C-alpha cells in the first residue's frame, strides 16, 4: 500500500514590533571611547565635563560658605550636584549614539539593522520628580489624598515639602521609584492616626519630610451644650 505524504502545518504567530526600549547600562562609555578627542597640548579643546565639574565645584563652595545651613543639608546638596554632573555628562553622550554603538554593546546586527530611528531620554530632574509626585491622576500624593478623603480628611503638601521629597528621591538615584517610599514613610504615623479620629486636615512641611517632625493636624471642634 502506498503512503500518502503528510502535510506539515506551520503555525503563524503574529507579533507587533513597533519599538524597542531598554536601559543599555554602560553604553555611554562606549560612546565616550568613540568620541574621545585625541588632541593634546595647550591648544586642545576642553571636554564638556570639565565645565560641568567647574560649575559643580563653584556651587559647592558657595553652599559651604553659608554657615546657617545644617551639615545634613550641605551633604545632600553635594550629592545632588554630583548626580546632576553625572547625568549631564551621560545625557550629552547618549545624544551622540549611533547604530555601531548598539552593535558594540552586544545587540545582534539582525536586530540593530531593523531599528530605523534611535531616540534617547534625558535623566529626570528634581522638577520632573515634583511633577510626577504631584500628578493628579497617578501621582503617589494624589493617591494618598484620595485614600484619606474616605476618612473625610484633606492632605496638603507645601511647596517646600514637595521640593524636599524630590531632593531625597534624586539623591537615591533610582528615578521616580523612590517617591512612593519617601512619601509613605513620611505619612506612616498619620495613616494609622487618622482613621476613626477627628482629624480633618493634614499639612506636611519640609521639616516633616527631612527632620521627621510630625505633620500639622487640624481637628474638628466639638461644642458641648451645658444646660443651666
DOTIBA-196805 format. One record per residue: residue in three letters; y, z, x of N, C-alpha, C in turn. Coordinates in steps of 0.05 Angstrom, whole numbers, padded with zeros to 5 digits, always signed. Atoms other than C-alpha are relative to their C-alpha. Layout:
N
ALAYZXYZXYZX ...
//
This chain:
228
UNK-00024+00000+00017+00000+00000+00000+00025+00000+00018 UNK-00025+00001-00016+00069-00016+00025+00018+00023-00008 UNK-00019-00022+00005+00120+00039+00032+00029-00011-00002 UNK-00028+00009+00004+00190+00026+00006+00018+00016+00019 UNK-00019-00015-00018+00245+00044+00056+00017+00019-00016 UNK-00017-00021+00013+00282+00108+00039+00029-00005+00006 UNK-00029+00003-00003+00356+00103+00028+00012+00027+00006 UNK-00013-00024-00008+00395+00155+00065+00028+00002-00012 UNK-00026-00003+00012+00454+00181+00026+00018+00017+00018 UNK-00019-00014-00017+00515+00203+00066+00020+00014-00018 UNK-00020-00016+00016+00557+00259+00037+00028-00005+00011 UNK-00028+00005-00007+00631+00244+00037+00016+00025-00006 UNK-00016-00024+00003+00676+00303+00048+00029-00009+00004 UNK-00028+00007-00002+00749+00291+00033+00016+00024+00010 UNK-00017-00020-00012+00798+00330+00076+00029-00009+00000 UNK-00029+00006+00000+00873+00335+00076+00011+00012+00026 UNK-00011-00008-00026+00904+00338+00145+00029-00010+00003 UNK-00028+00007+00000+00978+00335+00133+00015+00012+00023 UNK-00014-00013-00022+00996+00380+00191-00018+00020+00014 UNK+00015-00020-00015+00970+00428+00244+00021+00018+00013 UNK-00019-00019-00012+01003+00491+00270-00016+00020+00015 UNK+00013-00020-00016+00988+00545+00319+00021+00014+00018 UNK-00018-00015-00018+01018+00596+00366+00003-00012+00027 UNK+00000+00012-00026+00999+00560+00430+00012+00018+00022 UNK-00010-00020-00019+01009+00622+00472-00003-00011+00029 UNK+00000+00008-00028+01028+00603+00543+00007-00029+00005 UNK-00007+00028-00004+01046+00531+00531+00028-00003+00013 UNK-00026+00001-00012+01117+00547+00552-00001+00000+00031 UNK+00003+00000-00029+01092+00560+00623-00009-00028+00010 UNK+00008+00027-00007+01060+00491+00624+00025-00018+00000 UNK-00025+00016+00001+01127+00460+00603+00018+00008+00023 UNK-00017-00009-00022+01162+00502+00655-00008-00013+00027 UNK+00010+00012-00024+01118+00475+00711+00008-00030+00001 UNK-00006+00029+00001+01131+00403+00688+00029-00005+00004 UNK-00029+00004+00000+01206+00411+00681+00014+00014+00023 UNK-00013-00016-00022+01219+00455+00742+00014-00019+00019 UNK-00015+00016-00019+01273+00428+00787-00010+00005+00028 UNK+00011-00001-00028+01252+00413+00859+00022+00001+00021 UNK-00022+00000-00019+01321+00417+00890+00006+00027+00011 UNK-00007-00025-00014+01343+00470+00940+00028-00003+00012 UNK-00026+00001-00014+01408+00489+00974+00022+00009-00018 UNK-00023-00010+00014+01478+00506+00953+00008-00019-00023 UNK-00007+00018+00021+01486+00444+00911-00020-00003-00022 UNK+00021+00002+00020+01423+00454+00870+00009+00012-00027 UNK-00008-00010+00026+01433+00464+00795-00013+00027-00007 UNK+00011-00026+00008+01423+00534+00767-00017-00003-00025 UNK+00017+00001+00024+01368+00545+00716+00014+00014-00023 UNK-00012-00011+00024+01384+00564+00645-00005+00030-00002 UNK+00005-00029+00002+01351+00632+00651+00018+00016+00019 UNK-00019-00015-00017+01400+00650+00707+00024+00010-00016 UNK-00023-00008+00016+01458+00650+00658-00008+00020-00022 UNK+00010-00019+00021+01416+00687+00605-00003+00027+00012 UNK+00004-00026-00013+01398+00742+00654+00027+00013+00007 UNK-00027-00010-00006+01471+00748+00676+00013+00013-00024 UNK-00011-00010+00025+01494+00757+00604-00014+00026-00009 UNK+00015-00024+00007+01439+00808+00592+00008+00024+00017 UNK-00008-00022-00018+01458+00850+00653+00028+00009-00006 UNK-00027-00008+00007+01531+00849+00632+00000+00017-00025 UNK+00001-00016+00025+01514+00874+00562-00012+00027+00004 UNK+00012-00026-00006+01470+00929+00590+00020+00018+00015 UNK-00020-00015-00016+01526+00950+00638+00021+00012-00019 UNK-00020-00010+00019+01576+00956+00580-00012+00022-00017 UNK+00012-00020+00016+01527+00996+00539-00004+00026+00016 UNK+00004-00024-00016+01512+01043+00597+00026+00015+00005 UNK-00025-00012-00004+01586+01057+00606+00010+00016-00024 UNK-00008-00014+00025+01591+01082+00534-00014+00027+00000 UNK+00011-00027-00002+01580+01157+00544-00007+00012-00027 UNK+00005-00011+00027+01579+01170+00468-00027-00010-00011 UNK+00025+00012+00011+01514+01130+00459-00024+00017+00010 UNK+00023-00016-00009+01449+01171+00460-00019-00017+00017 UNK+00018+00014-00018+01395+01155+00510-00020-00017-00014 UNK+00019+00017+00015+01346+01130+00457+00012-00026-00008 UNK-00014+00025+00008+01398+01080+00434+00003-00019+00023 UNK-00002+00017-00024+01410+01056+00505-00026-00013+00007 UNK+00026+00012-00006+01336+01046+00516-00007-00022-00020 UNK+00006+00020+00020+01329+01008+00451+00017-00025+00005 UNK-00017+00023-00006+01388+00963+00469-00011-00015+00024 UNK+00012+00013-00023+01355+00949+00536-00024-00017-00008 UNK+00023+00015+00009+01291+00928+00502+00008-00024-00017 UNK-00009+00022+00016+01329+00885+00453+00011-00023+00018 UNK-00011+00020-00018+01366+00849+00509-00022-00014+00015 UNK+00022+00013-00015+01302+00837+00548-00015-00019-00018 UNK+00015+00017+00019+01267+00809+00486+00017-00024-00007 UNK-00017+00023+00006+01327+00765+00469+00000-00020+00023 UNK+00000+00017-00023+01327+00739+00540-00025-00016+00002 UNK+00026+00014-00002+01253+00722+00540-00002-00021-00023 UNK+00002+00019+00022+01258+00690+00471+00017-00024+00004 UNK-00019+00022-00005+01318+00648+00492-00012-00020+00020 UNK+00012+00017-00020+01282+00622+00554-00023-00015-00011 UNK+00024+00013+00011+01218+00607+00516+00008-00021-00020 UNK-00009+00019+00020+01255+00572+00459+00011-00025+00013 UNK-00012+00023-00015+01293+00528+00509-00022-00018+00012 UNK+00022+00015-00011+01227+00508+00540-00016-00015-00022 UNK+00017+00012+00021+01189+00495+00475+00012-00025-00012 UNK-00012+00024+00012+01240+00444+00450-00005-00025+00018 UNK+00006+00022-00019+01220+00401+00511-00030-00008+00000 UNK+00029+00005+00000+01146+00398+00491-00005-00029-00004 UNK+00009+00028+00002+01111+00331+00498-00030+00000-00004 UNK+00029+00001+00004+01041+00307+00480-00016+00007+00024 UNK+00015-00006-00024+01019+00313+00552-00002+00030+00005 UNK+00002-00030-00003+01035+00388+00550-00022+00010-00018 UNK+00021-00009+00018+00989+00395+00490-00027-00007+00012 UNK+00025+00007-00014+00935+00358+00529-00007+00020+00022 UNK+00004-00019-00022+00944+00403+00589-00007+00028-00011 UNK+00007-00026+00012+00939+00463+00542-00029+00002-00007 UNK+00028+00000+00006+00869+00441+00524-00008-00014-00026 UNK+00007+00015+00025+00874+00401+00459-00012-00027+00008 UNK+00014+00025-00007+00827+00342+00460+00018-00024-00006 UNK-00018+00023+00005+00861+00273+00464-00003-00012-00028 UNK+00004+00011+00027+00829+00251+00398+00017+00013-00020 UNK-00016-00014+00019+00867+00305+00362+00030-00002+00007 UNK-00029+00001-00008+00932+00304+00402+00012-00027-00006 UNK-00011+00026+00006+00938+00229+00392+00005-00005-00029 UNK-00004+00003+00028+00937+00238+00317+00024+00016-00011 UNK-00024-00015+00008+00999+00282+00317+00025-00016+00006 UNK-00023+00017-00006+01059+00236+00308+00025+00015+00006 UNK-00025-00015-00004+01113+00289+00307-00008+00029+00007 UNK+00004-00028-00009+01114+00356+00344+00026+00015-00004 UNK-00023-00016+00006+01162+00409+00319-00004+00028+00009 UNK+00002-00028-00009+01176+00477+00349+00017+00018-00017 UNK-00014-00020+00016+01200+00540+00315+00014+00020+00019 UNK-00014-00020-00016+01253+00587+00344-00010+00028-00006 UNK+00008-00028+00004+01239+00660+00353+00018+00014-00021 UNK-00015-00015+00020+01260+00708+00299+00021+00017+00013 UNK-00022-00017-00010+01327+00743+00310+00002+00025-00018 UNK-00004-00024+00017+01350+00810+00283+00011-00007-00027 UNK-00011+00009+00026+01389+00774+00229-00022-00011-00017 UNK+00023+00010+00015+01326+00738+00208-00017+00022-00011 UNK+00016-00022+00009+01288+00803+00203+00014+00015-00023 UNK-00014-00013+00022+01342+00833+00159-00003-00016-00026 UNK+00004+00017+00024+01337+00774+00111-00028+00002-00010 UNK+00028-00002+00009+01261+00778+00110-00005+00026-00013 UNK+00005-00027+00011+01260+00853+00097+00013+00003-00027 UNK-00015-00004+00025+01311+00848+00041-00002-00023-00019 UNK+00005+00023+00018+01284+00785+00008-00005+00010-00028 UNK+00002-00010+00027+01289+00792-00067-00027-00004-00013 UNK+00026+00006+00012+01221+00762-00082-00024+00013+00015 UNK+00023-00009-00015+01173+00781-00026+00007+00020+00022 UNK-00008-00019-00020+01212+00829+00018-00013+00027-00005 UNK+00013-00026+00003+01179+00896+00032+00018+00020-00014 UNK-00019-00018+00013+01242+00933+00009+00001-00006-00030 UNK+00000+00007+00029+01243+00895-00057-00025+00009-00014 UNK+00025-00010+00012+01170+00912-00069+00001+00030-00004 UNK-00002-00029+00003+01184+00986-00058+00020+00007-00022 UNK-00019-00005+00022+01245+00982-00104-00014-00004-00027 UNK+00015+00005+00025+01200+00953-00158-00020+00022-00006 UNK+00019-00022+00004+01149+01007-00147+00013+00026-00009 UNK-00014-00025+00007+01199+01064-00151+00013-00003-00027 UNK-00013+00003+00027+01231+01034-00213-00019+00008-00022 UNK+00019-00010+00020+01167+01052-00250+00003+00029-00005 UNK-00006-00028+00004+01188+01124-00240+00030+00005-00006 UNK-00029-00002+00007+01260+01109-00262+00016+00009+00023 UNK-00014-00007-00024+01284+01115-00191+00010-00025+00014 UNK-00013+00022-00014+01331+01069-00153+00000+00004+00030 UNK+00001-00002-00029+01322+01055-00079+00022-00017+00012 UNK-00022+00013-00013+01380+01036-00034-00002+00003+00030 UNK-00002+00000-00029+01382+01017+00039+00028-00007+00008 UNK-00027+00006-00009+01450+01020+00071-00001-00023+00020 UNK+00000+00021-00020+01471+00961+00115-00008+00009+00028 UNK+00008-00011-00026+01464+01005+00177-00030+00005+00001 UNK+00029-00005+00001+01393+01024+00155-00015-00026+00003 UNK+00013+00026-00003+01374+00951+00147+00001-00010+00029 UNK-00003+00009-00028+01401+00936+00217-00019+00017+00018 UNK+00018-00017-00016+01362+00995+00245-00029-00007-00003 UNK+00027+00009+00005+01298+00972+00213-00006-00026+00016 UNK+00003+00026-00015+01309+00902+00243-00002+00005+00030 UNK+00001-00007-00029+01322+00933+00312-00027+00010+00008 UNK+00026-00011-00007+01258+00973+00312-00022-00021-00002 UNK+00019+00022+00002+01218+00913+00288+00003-00020+00022 UNK-00005+00019-00021+01250+00869+00340-00011+00011+00027 UNK+00010-00012-00025+01231+00918+00396-00030+00000+00001 UNK+00030+00000+00000+01158+00918+00374-00011-00027+00008 UNK+00008+00026-00009+01155+00843+00389-00024-00011-00016 UNK+00022+00010+00017+01106+00830+00331+00011-00016-00024 UNK-00011+00016+00022+01153+00790+00287+00005+00016-00025 UNK-00006-00012+00025+01162+00805+00214-00022+00020-00009 UNK+00022-00018+00008+01095+00842+00211+00008+00030+00003 UNK-00007-00027-00005+01128+00905+00238+00018+00012-00022 UNK-00019-00010+00020+01177+00910+00180-00014+00019-00020 UNK+00015-00016+00020+01125+00936+00130-00006+00028+00009 UNK+00008-00027-00011+01100+00993+00174+00024+00017+00004 UNK-00024-00016-00006+01171+01015+00193+00011+00010-00026 UNK-00011-00008+00025+01196+01016+00121-00018+00021-00014 UNK+00018-00019+00013+01134+01051+00094-00001+00026+00014 UNK-00001-00025-00015+01136+01103+00149+00026+00015-00006 UNK-00025-00013+00006+01209+01117+00134+00000+00013-00028 UNK+00000-00010+00027+01195+01128+00060-00026+00014-00007 UNK+00026-00012+00005+01128+01163+00068+00003+00025-00016 UNK-00003-00025+00015+01152+01232+00045+00012-00005-00028 UNK-00013+00006+00026+01195+01202-00010-00019-00011-00020 UNK+00020+00011+00018+01137+01164-00040-00018+00021-00013 UNK+00016-00022+00012+01100+01229-00051+00017+00019-00016 UNK-00017-00019+00013+01160+01269-00074+00012-00011-00026 UNK-00014+00011+00024+01190+01221-00126-00017+00000-00025 UNK+00015+00000+00026+01133+01213-00177-00001+00027-00013 UNK+00000-00025+00015+01140+01266-00231+00023+00018+00005 UNK-00023-00017-00006+01206+01292-00204+00024-00010-00016 UNK-00025+00008+00014+01278+01288-00229+00018-00017+00018 UNK-00016+00017-00019+01300+01242-00171+00005-00027-00013 UNK-00007+00026+00013+01337+01181-00198+00011-00020+00021 UNK-00012+00019-00019+01366+01151-00134-00007+00010+00028 UNK+00006-00007-00027+01345+01149-00061+00016-00019+00018 UNK-00017+00016-00019+01393+01127-00006-00011+00004+00028 UNK+00011-00001-00027+01364+01110+00062+00022-00009+00019 UNK-00021+00006-00019+01413+01112+00120-00013-00006+00027 UNK+00009+00006-00027+01408+01093+00193-00013+00025+00013 UNK+00012-00025-00011+01394+01166+00211-00028+00005-00011 UNK+00027-00003+00011+01334+01165+00164-00020-00017+00015 UNK+00018+00019-00014+01304+01105+00200-00004+00008+00029 UNK+00002-00005-00029+01319+01125+00272-00006+00029+00006 UNK+00003-00028-00008+01322+01201+00272-00018+00015-00019 UNK+00019-00012+00019+01271+01214+00216+00013+00022-00018 UNK-00013-00018+00019+01323+01251+00174-00009-00007-00028 UNK+00008+00006+00028+01305+01258+00100+00022-00016-00013 UNK-00020+00016+00015+01339+01208+00054+00016+00017-00019 UNK-00018-00014+00019+01394+01228+00006-00011-00004-00028 UNK+00010+00001+00027+01366+01244-00063+00021+00006-00020 UNK-00018-00005+00023+01405+01241-00128-00018+00008-00023 UNK+00016-00010+00022+01375+01283-00184+00015+00001-00026 UNK-00013-00003+00027+01388+01288-00258+00009+00029-00004 UNK-00011-00027+00005+01430+01346-00281-00011+00009-00027 UNK+00012-00011+00024+01395+01389-00331+00020+00020-00012 UNK-00019-00017+00014+01442+01422-00381-00015+00017-00020 UNK+00014-00018+00019+01416+01483-00417+00021+00012-00019 UNK-00019-00011+00019+01450+01506-00480-00007+00030-00005 UNK+00003-00028+00005+01460+01580-00489+00010+00008-00028 UNK-00008-00009+00027+01463+01610-00559+00016+00026+00002 UNK-00015-00025-00002+01516+01663-00568-00014+00023-00013 
//
